[in-house]
């Protein structure tokens, strides 16, 4: 008799557990924005309307990590309501995004630029790879000579302060040692004390003093005038209000995007920016890269070779 009474209760409990079961967790949504108002890298170029090489890699990573991506080059969409549907924004961009520029895609507005800052400050995430630092140059200095080698500190463009640094120039592609500063930060746990890739390495300046440096590039060991300087950060993280900003200078070459070490570093950075994993990011640039604010010397470009006379 007791068993007959217990059976209906068990069925009722099962039914209630199904009704009140927690809904499936919503996948984080990431906007991958790759407008190129300046130089357009081949790794993010759309060919015949097809996703770029980097986007295809991100789709694979998204499937494995449970992320949804939206890919766009349309800056006119940037605004509070549009950004509200995302958990993070990922930049692989160049130039002044307030201008149509090279790729002829719609530009952002000044209000859209501010909306990005407000979005992150409210508790969201920002990820930047490679030429995200070649974006919104202070005083349009990317088109100038000696001026582009200056540090501006608090007078730097608001985006430069937000990102944490600015691109100066790059030299020939080469392999260089990057020393890992924080091996406990998400993505660096398996990397080891250092890593090295054959890559187009940026020489960077105007680092925000509050960045938490994750790896430092051995510039003195590199070839080229662009790297005649002390070691400086190549990957870092910082807080922006309640939100999180993560950047790495890597990402020029296609083989970098499929390199397992780069993917580990990138996945860790994205997860941290999304708030899926936690890590403290105290300012440390003065301790781990004390010479980072010493920029390379300006070298006057060689005059163009005279045209050969026509025969």
MOHU-V954737 format. One record per residue. RES is the residue in one letter. SS is DSSP state (@ for helix, = for strand, . for the rest). Layout:
BEGIN
res = {RES:RES}
ss = {SS:SS}
END
This chain:
BEGIN
res = {X:X:X:X:X:X:X:X:X:X:X:X:X:X:X:X:X:X:X:X:X:X:X:X:X:X:X:X:X:X:X:X:X:X:X:X:X:X:X:X:X:X:X:X:X:X:X:X:X:X:X:X:X:X:X:X:X:X:X:X:X:X:X:X:X:X:X:X:X:X:X:X:X:X:X:X:X:X:X:X:X:X:X:X:X:X:X:X:X:X:X:X:X:X:X:X:X:X:X:X:X:X:X:X:X:X:X:X:X:X:X:X:X:X:X:X:X:X:X:X:X:X:X:X:X:X:X:X:X:X:X:X:X:X:X:X:X:X:X:X:X:X:X:X:X:X:X:X:X:X:X:X:X:X:X:X:X:X:X:X:X:X:X:X:X:X:X:X:X:X:X:X:X:X:X:X:X:X:X:X:X:X:X:X:X:X:X:X:X:X:X:X:X:X:X:X:X:X:X:X:X:X:X:X:X:X:X:X:X:X:X:X:X:X:X:X:X:X:X:X:X:X:X:X:X:X:X:X:X:X:X:X:X:X:X:X:X:X:X:X:X:X:X:X:X:X:X:X:X:X:X:X:X:X:X:X:X:X:X:X:X:X:X:X:X:X:X:X:X:X:X:X:X:X:X:X:X:X:X:X:X:X:X:X:X:X:X:X:X:X:X:X:X:X:X:X:X:X:X:X:X:X:X:X:X:X:X:X:X:X:X}
ss = {.:@:@:@:@:@:@:@:@:@:@:@:@:@:@:@:@:@:@:.:.:.:.:.:.:.:.:=:=:=:=:=:=:.:.:=:.:.:.:.:.:@:@:@:.:.:=:.:.:=:.:.:@:@:@:@:@:@:@:@:@:@:@:@:@:.:=:=:=:=:=:=:.:.:@:@:@:.:.:@:@:@:@:.:.:.:.:=:=:=:=:.:.:=:=:.:.:.:.:.:.:.:.:.:.:.:.:.:.:@:@:@:@:@:@:@:@:@:@:@:@:.:.:.:=:=:=:=:=:@:@:@:@:.:=:.:.:@:@:@:@:@:@:.:.:@:@:@:@:.:.:.:@:@:@:.:.:@:@:@:@:@:@:.:.:=:=:=:=:=:.:.:.:=:=:=:=:=:=:=:.:.:.:.:.:.:.:.:.:.:.:.:.:=:=:=:=:=:=:.:.:=:=:=:=:.:.:.:.:.:.:=:=:=:=:=:=:.:@:@:@:.:.:.:@:@:@:.:.:.:.:=:=:=:=:=:=:=:=:=:.:.:=:=:=:=:=:=:.:.:.:.:.:@:@:@:@:.:.:@:@:@:@:@:@:@:@:@:@:@:@:@:@:@:.:.:.:.:.:.:.:.:.:.:@:@:@:@:.:.:.:.:.:.:.:.:.:.:.:.:.:.:.:.:.:.:.:.:.:.:.}
END
